[in-house]
Amino acid sequence: MISVREKTGTFLQQIGVDVPMTLPELDAELCVSRAEVDVARRMLCMSGIVALSFDLSRKPIIESWLEREKLIEYLTKEEARFLKGGYKNIAAMQWRVESLYALAWSSSLSEDYQSFAPCPDDLVSHFPSISRGESSALFISKIKIRPNQEIIEALDIFYCLHWRIRNSLLEGSKASGPLPDSAIIERRRALEWLFSDEDWEAVSLDT
C-alpha cells in the first residue's frame, strides 16, 4: 500500500516542489475529532469575520446576524476582539478566507472543490446571506465531513509545504510556490484543527 508521504511526494513532484521525504510523518491513526456541527459553526463565524475584514462598514449587520444565530460564543478570542474593534490586524482576518476554504472542502460543500485549488470566487454562495439575514440552520444540516484519509492526505501536503516556507526563511531565500505562503499556513491550520482538541488560535503549527 502506498503511504501518505509517498502520495505527497508524488503530488509535490508533479507541481515542481521538492521537500525532503525524511520529514516526520503524520500519525497514521489520526482521526477527525470535531463534530460536524462544530465545524459548521467555525465556518459560519469565519464567514462573518472575513466579510467584516473586507468591509468594516458592515459591522452592525454582521454582529447582529452572529448574535441572532447564537454564534457569538463560538468566535475565537481574536475574532471577538476584531468584531469589537480591538484587533487591528485586518490582513490576518482577510487571510482566514483560506482557512474557510479548507474547511469548506473538508465539509464537502461543493463537489468541484479541491484541497489545493485557489480559493474560488463562488465560496460565499455556499453560506447563508448575512445581508438578507438568512438562517444558518440549513447550512449546518448540509455539512458532511470527508473521509478521514482524504483529509490526512491534504494535511500532509500542507505540512510539507509549510516546512518548505520556514526552511526557506532560515536560508534567507524565498520559496516560490503554487499558493501564497499565508494561504498554505491558513489551510494547514484549518486541517490541523480538525484533528485537534485545541482552540483555533492554539493549534500547533510546528514543522
Short mmCIF file of the C-alpha atoms (twelve columns), coordinates in Angstrom:
data_MODEL
# 
_entry.id   MODEL 
# 
loop_
_atom_site.group_PDB 
_atom_site.id 
_atom_site.type_symbol 
_atom_site.label_atom_id 
_atom_site.label_alt_id 
_atom_site.label_comp_id 
_atom_site.label_asym_id 
_atom_site.label_seq_id 
_atom_site.Cartn_x 
_atom_site.Cartn_y 
_atom_site.Cartn_z 
_atom_site.pdbx_PDB_model_num 
ATOM 1   C CA . MET A 1   0.000   0.000  0.000   1 
ATOM 2   C CA . ILE A 2   1.295   3.467  -0.886  1 
ATOM 3   C CA . SER A 3   1.900   5.601  2.201   1 
ATOM 4   C CA . VAL A 4   0.508   9.089  2.725   1 
ATOM 5   C CA . ARG A 5   4.008   10.560 2.454   1 
ATOM 6   C CA . GLU A 6   4.678   8.734  -0.814  1 
ATOM 7   C CA . LYS A 7   1.462   10.197 -2.229  1 
ATOM 8   C CA . THR A 8   2.539   13.623 -1.006  1 
ATOM 9   C CA . GLY A 9   5.942   13.240 -2.660  1 
ATOM 10  C CA . THR A 10  4.376   12.267 -5.975  1 
ATOM 11  C CA . PHE A 11  1.973   15.213 -5.869  1 
ATOM 12  C CA . LEU A 12  4.668   17.732 -4.961  1 
ATOM 13  C CA . GLN A 13  6.916   16.465 -7.745  1 
ATOM 14  C CA . GLN A 14  4.062   16.956 -10.199 1 
ATOM 15  C CA . ILE A 15  3.786   20.626 -9.232  1 
ATOM 16  C CA . GLY A 16  7.551   21.136 -9.232  1 
ATOM 17  C CA . VAL A 17  8.124   21.326 -5.481  1 
ATOM 18  C CA . ASP A 18  10.909  19.478 -3.675  1 
ATOM 19  C CA . VAL A 19  10.809  18.695 0.047   1 
ATOM 20  C CA . PRO A 20  12.755  16.016 1.947   1 
ATOM 21  C CA . MET A 21  10.754  12.841 2.295   1 
ATOM 22  C CA . THR A 22  12.551  12.334 5.615   1 
ATOM 23  C CA . LEU A 23  10.339  14.905 7.360   1 
ATOM 24  C CA . PRO A 24  8.384   13.495 10.317  1 
ATOM 25  C CA . GLU A 25  5.283   11.697 9.108   1 
ATOM 26  C CA . LEU A 26  1.774   12.266 10.404  1 
ATOM 27  C CA . ASP A 27  0.282   9.731  12.759  1 
ATOM 28  C CA . ALA A 28  -1.467  7.211  10.514  1 
ATOM 29  C CA . GLU A 29  -4.111  6.744  13.218  1 
ATOM 30  C CA . LEU A 30  -5.221  10.383 13.193  1 
ATOM 31  C CA . CYS A 31  -8.991  10.800 13.287  1 
ATOM 32  C CA . VAL A 32  -11.070 13.939 12.845  1 
ATOM 33  C CA . SER A 33  -12.120 14.935 16.359  1 
ATOM 34  C CA . ARG A 34  -14.567 17.721 15.515  1 
ATOM 35  C CA . ALA A 35  -18.303 17.170 15.313  1 
ATOM 36  C CA . GLU A 36  -19.910 18.347 12.082  1 
ATOM 37  C CA . VAL A 37  -21.968 20.956 13.931  1 
ATOM 38  C CA . ASP A 38  -18.768 22.410 15.435  1 
ATOM 39  C CA . VAL A 39  -17.133 22.585 12.007  1 
ATOM 40  C CA . ALA A 40  -20.236 24.311 10.673  1 
ATOM 41  C CA . ARG A 41  -20.185 26.900 13.471  1 
ATOM 42  C CA . ARG A 42  -16.478 27.546 12.925  1 
ATOM 43  C CA . MET A 43  -17.125 28.217 9.235   1 
ATOM 44  C CA . LEU A 44  -20.119 30.437 9.943   1 
ATOM 45  C CA . CYS A 45  -18.109 32.519 12.406  1 
ATOM 46  C CA . MET A 46  -15.263 32.893 9.936   1 
ATOM 47  C CA . SER A 47  -17.626 33.768 7.110   1 
ATOM 48  C CA . GLY A 48  -18.861 36.722 9.155   1 
ATOM 49  C CA . ILE A 49  -15.409 37.817 10.272  1 
ATOM 50  C CA . VAL A 50  -13.919 37.541 6.776   1 
ATOM 51  C CA . ALA A 51  -16.824 39.560 5.375   1 
ATOM 52  C CA . LEU A 52  -16.216 42.219 8.024   1 
ATOM 53  C CA . SER A 53  -12.482 42.331 7.275   1 
ATOM 54  C CA . PHE A 54  -13.195 43.317 3.678   1 
ATOM 55  C CA . ASP A 55  -15.868 45.898 4.574   1 
ATOM 56  C CA . LEU A 56  -15.776 47.346 8.091   1 
ATOM 57  C CA . SER A 57  -18.941 49.345 7.433   1 
ATOM 58  C CA . ARG A 58  -20.934 46.088 7.639   1 
ATOM 59  C CA . LYS A 59  -20.149 45.650 11.345  1 
ATOM 60  C CA . PRO A 60  -23.701 46.335 12.647  1 
ATOM 61  C CA . ILE A 61  -25.285 43.877 10.196  1 
ATOM 62  C CA . ILE A 62  -22.682 41.170 10.753  1 
ATOM 63  C CA . GLU A 63  -22.685 41.497 14.542  1 
ATOM 64  C CA . SER A 64  -26.479 41.397 14.630  1 
ATOM 65  C CA . TRP A 65  -26.541 38.269 12.457  1 
ATOM 66  C CA . LEU A 66  -23.936 36.488 14.585  1 
ATOM 67  C CA . GLU A 67  -25.946 37.311 17.700  1 
ATOM 68  C CA . ARG A 68  -29.243 36.177 16.178  1 
ATOM 69  C CA . GLU A 69  -27.713 32.891 15.029  1 
ATOM 70  C CA . LYS A 70  -26.199 32.394 18.510  1 
ATOM 71  C CA . LEU A 71  -22.673 32.279 17.090  1 
ATOM 72  C CA . ILE A 72  -21.005 34.985 19.181  1 
ATOM 73  C CA . GLU A 73  -19.885 32.467 21.792  1 
ATOM 74  C CA . TYR A 74  -18.112 30.433 19.094  1 
ATOM 75  C CA . LEU A 75  -15.877 33.281 17.909  1 
ATOM 76  C CA . THR A 76  -12.210 32.923 18.792  1 
ATOM 77  C CA . LYS A 77  -10.661 35.491 21.119  1 
ATOM 78  C CA . GLU A 78  -9.032  37.321 18.211  1 
ATOM 79  C CA . GLU A 79  -12.249 37.270 16.186  1 
ATOM 80  C CA . ALA A 80  -14.256 38.627 19.121  1 
ATOM 81  C CA . ARG A 81  -11.725 41.427 19.600  1 
ATOM 82  C CA . PHE A 82  -11.813 42.202 15.889  1 
ATOM 83  C CA . LEU A 83  -15.607 42.383 15.952  1 
ATOM 84  C CA . LYS A 84  -15.405 44.864 18.831  1 
ATOM 85  C CA . GLY A 85  -12.702 46.906 17.124  1 
ATOM 86  C CA . GLY A 86  -9.849  45.891 19.415  1 
ATOM 87  C CA . TYR A 87  -7.853  43.738 16.992  1 
ATOM 88  C CA . LYS A 88  -6.293  45.777 14.221  1 
ATOM 89  C CA . ASN A 89  -4.630  43.150 12.023  1 
ATOM 90  C CA . ILE A 90  -7.172  43.271 9.217   1 
ATOM 91  C CA . ALA A 91  -4.935  41.332 6.818   1 
ATOM 92  C CA . ALA A 92  -4.785  38.381 9.234   1 
ATOM 93  C CA . MET A 93  -8.571  38.221 9.263   1 
ATOM 94  C CA . GLN A 94  -8.738  38.504 5.482   1 
ATOM 95  C CA . TRP A 95  -6.378  35.551 5.102   1 
ATOM 96  C CA . ARG A 96  -8.828  33.440 7.110   1 
ATOM 97  C CA . VAL A 97  -10.753 33.030 3.891   1 
ATOM 98  C CA . GLU A 98  -8.140  30.361 3.106   1 
ATOM 99  C CA . SER A 99  -8.914  28.521 6.345   1 
ATOM 100 C CA . LEU A 100 -12.570 28.866 5.488   1 
ATOM 101 C CA . TYR A 101 -11.996 27.309 2.083   1 
ATOM 102 C CA . ALA A 102 -10.058 24.393 3.589   1 
ATOM 103 C CA . LEU A 103 -12.962 23.667 5.938   1 
ATOM 104 C CA . ALA A 104 -15.451 24.094 3.087   1 
ATOM 105 C CA . TRP A 105 -13.525 21.461 1.128   1 
ATOM 106 C CA . SER A 106 -13.333 19.215 4.193   1 
ATOM 107 C CA . SER A 107 -17.085 19.583 4.661   1 
ATOM 108 C CA . SER A 108 -17.990 18.611 1.090   1 
ATOM 109 C CA . LEU A 109 -19.718 21.931 0.404   1 
ATOM 110 C CA . SER A 110 -19.090 21.511 -3.308  1 
ATOM 111 C CA . GLU A 111 -18.094 18.532 -5.438  1 
ATOM 112 C CA . ASP A 112 -15.984 20.908 -7.528  1 
ATOM 113 C CA . TYR A 113 -13.736 21.980 -4.658  1 
ATOM 114 C CA . GLN A 114 -10.163 20.642 -4.454  1 
ATOM 115 C CA . SER A 115 -7.971  20.981 -1.386  1 
ATOM 116 C CA . PHE A 116 -5.103  22.531 -3.339  1 
ATOM 117 C CA . ALA A 117 -7.039  24.720 -5.771  1 
ATOM 118 C CA . PRO A 118 -7.105  28.524 -5.498  1 
ATOM 119 C CA . CYS A 119 -9.903  29.850 -3.327  1 
ATOM 120 C CA . PRO A 120 -12.934 30.046 -5.659  1 
ATOM 121 C CA . ASP A 121 -14.993 33.161 -6.299  1 
ATOM 122 C CA . ASP A 122 -18.209 31.300 -5.503  1 
ATOM 123 C CA . LEU A 123 -17.223 30.343 -1.935  1 
ATOM 124 C CA . VAL A 124 -19.571 32.895 -0.373  1 
ATOM 125 C CA . SER A 125 -22.528 31.470 -2.315  1 
ATOM 126 C CA . HIS A 126 -22.412 28.314 -0.183  1 
ATOM 127 C CA . PHE A 127 -23.014 30.267 3.025   1 
ATOM 128 C CA . PRO A 128 -26.135 31.946 4.426   1 
ATOM 129 C CA . SER A 129 -26.540 35.519 3.200   1 
ATOM 130 C CA . ILE A 130 -25.762 37.818 6.103   1 
ATOM 131 C CA . SER A 131 -27.163 40.831 4.256   1 
ATOM 132 C CA . ARG A 132 -30.518 39.079 3.842   1 
ATOM 133 C CA . GLY A 133 -30.422 37.725 7.372   1 
ATOM 134 C CA . GLU A 134 -30.676 34.106 6.275   1 
ATOM 135 C CA . SER A 135 -30.798 31.407 8.923   1 
ATOM 136 C CA . SER A 136 -27.790 29.137 9.376   1 
ATOM 137 C CA . ALA A 137 -29.900 26.048 10.138  1 
ATOM 138 C CA . LEU A 138 -29.979 24.670 6.590   1 
ATOM 139 C CA . PHE A 139 -26.245 25.248 6.156   1 
ATOM 140 C CA . ILE A 140 -25.474 23.351 9.359   1 
ATOM 141 C CA . SER A 141 -27.649 20.435 8.286   1 
ATOM 142 C CA . LYS A 142 -25.742 20.053 4.986   1 
ATOM 143 C CA . ILE A 143 -22.264 19.623 6.472   1 
ATOM 144 C CA . LYS A 144 -20.731 16.210 5.777   1 
ATOM 145 C CA . ILE A 145 -17.085 15.693 6.680   1 
ATOM 146 C CA . ARG A 146 -14.980 13.993 4.007   1 
ATOM 147 C CA . PRO A 147 -13.403 10.593 4.670   1 
ATOM 148 C CA . ASN A 148 -10.626 10.770 7.243   1 
ATOM 149 C CA . GLN A 149 -7.959  9.553  4.809   1 
ATOM 150 C CA . GLU A 150 -8.647  12.329 2.299   1 
ATOM 151 C CA . ILE A 151 -8.159  14.986 4.962   1 
ATOM 152 C CA . ILE A 152 -4.968  13.359 6.274   1 
ATOM 153 C CA . GLU A 153 -3.517  13.326 2.754   1 
ATOM 154 C CA . ALA A 154 -4.357  17.005 2.263   1 
ATOM 155 C CA . LEU A 155 -2.888  17.899 5.660   1 
ATOM 156 C CA . ASP A 156 0.377   16.131 4.842   1 
ATOM 157 C CA . ILE A 157 0.758   18.195 1.673   1 
ATOM 158 C CA . PHE A 158 0.248   21.458 3.547   1 
ATOM 159 C CA . TYR A 159 2.533   20.344 6.376   1 
ATOM 160 C CA . CYS A 160 5.352   19.695 3.894   1 
ATOM 161 C CA . LEU A 161 4.750   22.986 2.105   1 
ATOM 162 C CA . HIS A 162 4.746   24.857 5.426   1 
ATOM 163 C CA . TRP A 163 8.078   23.239 6.307   1 
ATOM 164 C CA . ARG A 164 9.409   24.461 2.955   1 
ATOM 165 C CA . ILE A 165 8.328   28.023 3.737   1 
ATOM 166 C CA . ARG A 166 10.082  28.007 7.105   1 
ATOM 167 C CA . ASN A 167 13.197  26.349 5.742   1 
ATOM 168 C CA . SER A 168 13.466  28.977 3.018   1 
ATOM 169 C CA . LEU A 169 13.216  31.735 5.637   1 
ATOM 170 C CA . LEU A 170 16.030  30.126 7.620   1 
ATOM 171 C CA . GLU A 171 18.142  30.002 4.468   1 
ATOM 172 C CA . GLY A 172 17.326  33.609 3.633   1 
ATOM 173 C CA . SER A 173 15.571  32.694 0.404   1 
ATOM 174 C CA . LYS A 174 12.036  32.851 -0.924  1 
ATOM 175 C CA . ALA A 175 10.068  29.665 -1.585  1 
ATOM 176 C CA . SER A 176 8.030   30.316 -4.692  1 
ATOM 177 C CA . GLY A 177 5.025   28.068 -4.778  1 
ATOM 178 C CA . PRO A 178 1.648   27.450 -6.362  1 
ATOM 179 C CA . LEU A 179 -0.155  29.193 -3.483  1 
ATOM 180 C CA . PRO A 180 0.790   32.230 -1.355  1 
ATOM 181 C CA . ASP A 181 2.602   31.415 1.879   1 
ATOM 182 C CA . SER A 182 -0.257  32.723 4.020   1 
ATOM 183 C CA . ALA A 183 -2.746  30.570 2.116   1 
ATOM 184 C CA . ILE A 184 -0.668  27.464 2.816   1 
ATOM 185 C CA . ILE A 185 -0.378  28.283 6.517   1 
ATOM 186 C CA . GLU A 186 -4.076  29.067 6.944   1 
ATOM 187 C CA . ARG A 187 -5.174  25.923 5.143   1 
ATOM 188 C CA . ARG A 188 -2.833  23.852 7.271   1 
ATOM 189 C CA . ARG A 189 -4.241  25.497 10.417  1 
ATOM 190 C CA . ALA A 190 -7.780  24.558 9.409   1 
ATOM 191 C CA . LEU A 191 -6.882  20.943 8.674   1 
ATOM 192 C CA . GLU A 192 -4.817  20.596 11.861  1 
ATOM 193 C CA . TRP A 193 -7.759  21.988 13.844  1 
ATOM 194 C CA . LEU A 194 -9.996  19.188 12.580  1 
ATOM 195 C CA . PHE A 195 -7.723  16.640 14.277  1 
ATOM 196 C CA . SER A 196 -7.032  18.732 17.377  1 
ATOM 197 C CA . ASP A 197 -8.800  19.446 20.660  1 
ATOM 198 C CA . GLU A 198 -7.126  22.849 20.949  1 
ATOM 199 C CA . ASP A 199 -8.814  26.194 20.395  1 
ATOM 200 C CA . TRP A 200 -8.390  27.605 16.889  1 
ATOM 201 C CA . GLU A 201 -5.613  30.045 17.752  1 
ATOM 202 C CA . ALA A 202 -3.793  27.496 19.949  1 
ATOM 203 C CA . VAL A 203 -3.433  24.814 17.268  1 
ATOM 204 C CA . SER A 204 0.212   23.786 16.895  1 
ATOM 205 C CA . LEU A 205 1.816   24.599 13.555  1 
ATOM 206 C CA . ASP A 206 5.234   23.193 14.359  1 
ATOM 207 C CA . THR A 207 7.303   21.898 11.467  1 
# 
